[in-house]
Amino acid sequence: MVTGFSFGRNTHSRRTVSTRARSMNQLSTDDGVVDNRQRWDKKSHFILVCVGYAVGLGNVWRFPYLCYLSGGGAFLIPYFLMLVVCGIPMLLLEFAIGQFVRYGPVGAFARICPIFKGVGVATVTMTFFLTTYYNVIIAWAIFYLFSSFQSELPWASCNHTWNTEDCFSHEDYDELEEGELPPNSTVSASEEFFHHRVLGKTEGIEDMGGMRWELLGCLALAYIAVYFCIFKGVKSSGRVVYVTALFPYFLLVTLMVTGFTLPGAFEGIKFFFLPKWELLLDAQVWKAAAAQNFNSIGIAFGSMIAFASFNDFHNKSIVRDTLTICFTNSLTSILACSVIFSVLGYIAEIQNAPSIGEVVASGPGLVFMVYPAAFPTMVVPQLWAVLFFIMLICLGLDSQFAMVEVVITTITDTFPHWKYLYWDRKEILAAYVCIFTFLCGIPCVMEGGIYFFQLMDWYTCIVSVGFIAFFEVIAVGWFYDARRLSRNIQQMTGVRANYYFVVCWMVLAPLLLLAILIFSIVDYEVVEYGGYSYPAWAECFGWLIALVSIACIPVGAIHAVMTAKGSLRERLISSLKTTLDDERHAAKFMADGGYSAVYDQSKF
């Protein structure tokens, strides 16, 4: 969970470390402006914040549903390959950029390679789209939290008005005679609760139905919580951070132990770890694996660049930090999936399903259909349900108000002349942003809202992020030069980056990302939800959403060329060159413990 930040100038991420930072020595920037940039008070706080940012809903929500959608074990192979070739090298790339340049993503890319400054803008645009629907997940969790305060959990049985004749629950399984098999083609009580009670799901996006007023109220509560997190500031002691960082692991381990004791759990674990080799030829599986790496770790969203910019210039442990965060994030995802698939095996057992892949509808609601199915098997199920949904709410809220802060800071930095609209008061601007994104999220809490949610999530976080990540690594690896970045790392730490990272930045990561993008287009598949295929107009709308953020890259390039001086050829050449004099820039920090480095291309 990310805590302890507020935002400031020249970044679209949280800027001031309130209780954990100390003022850094005043240093002149390349712009001639005195740099009063804050630093982390303790090294452990940087690790905790980055781990907290990486370990969140992406691990317990997105990873399991993408893994289930992609055939279980078949997803793990491209996921870990992408982690080694793209995830780890690109996180180190972002840490190095942030720590060396000491700006957020917009300012950093403008200095590294002006023609790619649109990459930073694209991350802000993508983040804005995320804020419009991400809080809906929190609204679902709030609904479940309220529903947990009952003598019997409402998804534990099939004795409710929203249940169908196909419903089959844990109670029904316990009532079977010895040797009696469950009926075929049944639906779990937890799935029916989510689809029929929580969502009131219609047949498709063509029929959005009426408003789910209870969900709308939960969404309003979520935004009120986000607003007051921003309004009051995000202040937490280090002790609280340790608790919030460890609490999800305690709960997930408890659920995993419970899940492993359920009938059929072994079959679910087999589905998770044993791949269907034929699915490795599906480009969509590779695209989903790449997107999960970027979404979960935070690559191509700009936040990791901003977090690293608060480090001491001569912080020596960025490689170790990169490995720690990536492996912690991946192990958490494996832990969360172990829980999910053990319970899926149990659901398949009580439904007498022919395959784990046919147990529940794959989609973003998977976590709300599977985790709750385990609670009725536990002692004091209401307690565990309450703790679990509080965990989801906390993880989700923290990410949401971080993204809202991104939007707020971008507005204040990019459009300072708009101050008269909110009387130069952040709390009023925060209210504007929260109200506007709340209104944009209303379609997601209608009866057909799950289809709109899936459409937004797929084209924002699966399609757009791949394009942005590709241009990010091209900007740094080719135009700024990966060898130059390795030299910058030596100037900060005393040791050049391993040659493997240089090869990944220059060759492996760009080629793999480009191959995935090409094959995703060639082998394009329409987004689905639970077997429902979207109509052509909805697909076009999804691509429009994706193109809005992607278009920032060429628009930023055109703006960089148009605002440069000289002939068109001189403008183009100028836009391709970095404005950062790294020797002069690094020399300013030598007195603060930095390292001198001589650039020797022969060593590469």
C-alpha positions, 0 to 999 in steps of 0.5 A: 500500500502506498502511503506518506505522499503529497504531490508537487511540481514537475511530476504527475506522481506524489511529490512530498514525502510528509513524515518520511522525508527530509529536505535535500541540499539545495542544488541548482538544476539545469534550468537554473532553479534551486532544487529543494527536492525531498528525500526519503528519510529511511531507505526502507520507506522507499522499498515499502512504498514501491512494494506497496504500490506494486503489491495491490489489487493487481495481484489479488484481482487482475493476475488471477483473472488473467491467468484463468482467462489464459488457461492457467499454467500457460500464462505463467511461462510468458509472464516470467519470461516477460518479467526477466526480459522486460519487467526487471530491466524496465523497472531498473530503467525507470528507477535510474531515470528518476534517481538521475534526472530527479524529475517525474515522468513528464519532465524526465522524458522531456529532458532525456529525449524531447521528441518522446515527451508525449510518452509522459503525457500518455501515462497521465492520460491512461491514468485518468481513464483508470480513475474513471472505473477503478473505484468501481472495484472498491464499490463492489468490495464495500457492497460485500463488506456490508453484506458480510455483517449478517448471521449467514453470509448471503453467498453461502446458500441458494435460498435467496430470491436471486438464486436460480435452479442451477445454483449449488452451494457448500450446504448442498454439497454437505447434504449429499449422501456418501457416494452421491455425485453433485448434479452437472451444469450447476453454478456456484452460489458465490457466482450467482450472488455477484452476477444477480445480487451485486450487479443485476447483470443484463445480457450484454452491453446493448442493454445497460438496464437500470441503475444499481442504486446500492452500488451507486451509493457504494461508489459515492462512499469510495469517492468520499474516502478518496477525497478525504485522503487527498484533502487531509493529506496522506500521512502515516508513520513507518509503523503503520506501513509495516502493518499494512504491508504485512496484513495482506500476506497474513490473510492470504496465507490463512486463506491458502491453508484453508483452500488447500484443505478443501475437496478438489483443491489439488485439481485446481492447483494442477490447472494453475501450474500445468500449462496447456502448451497450445495456448503459448501460440496465442498472442493474446496470452503473451499480450496479457502477460506483458500487460500484467507485468506492467500493471502490477509492477507499475511500469509505463505508468510513471509512478516508479520514476517519481518514487525513485526521484526522491532517492539520494543521488548516490543511492547504491542499491537500485539494482537490489531494490529492483530485484526485491520489488519484482520478486516480492510482487511475483511471489505475491501473485503466485500466492494469491493465485494459489488461493484462487485456484485451490478454491476453483478446484473446490467449486469444480468438485461441488459442481461436478464440472468437467473442467476447472476452466468451465467453473465460473465466468472469467473476467474482472469479477473472478476474485469476487466469485472465488474468494467468498466461496472459501469463507463459508468453510472457515470458522467464524466466516463473517470475520474472515469475510470482513477482514478480506474485504477491508483489505481489498478496500484499503489496497484499492483506495490507496491506488485510486487516490494516488491516481487522482493525485496524478490528475490533480497535479497534471492540471496544476502544472500544465494549466496554471492559468486555470487557478481562478476556476478553483481559487488556487485551492487544492481541496476545491480542485480535488472535489472537481476531479472526484465529482467528474470521475465519479460521473464518468464511472456511473455507467459501470454501476448500471445493470449492464455496467460489468460489460462497460467496465470490462471494455474500459479495462481491456483497452486501457490496461491491456492494449494501451500500456503495451504501446506506451512501454514500447516507446518508453524503452525505445526513447531511453534504450535507443535515442538516449542510449542504453550505454549512457544510462549504464554510465549514469548508474555508475555515476550514482552507484560506482558500478555500471549496470550489468551488460544483460540490462544494456542488451535488454534495453537496446535489443531484447525488450524492444523486440519482444514488445514489438513482436507482441504488438504485431502478433496481437494485431495480426491475431486480434480477438474481440474482447469477451466477458464470460463468453459474451462477444462485444458488438462492433460499435463497442469494440470501436469505442474501446479502440477510441479509448486506447487511441486517446492515450496512444495519440499523445506520443505522436502529438508530443513529438509534433509539438517538440519539433514545432517548438524547436528553433531553426529549419525543419531539419535542425528542429528534428535533430534538436528534438532527438537530442537530450537536453541533459548534460549528464556530466555537468548534472552529475558533477553537482552531486559529487560533494553529496557522495556521487561517483565520477564516471568516464564514458568508455564505449569500448567496454560495451 
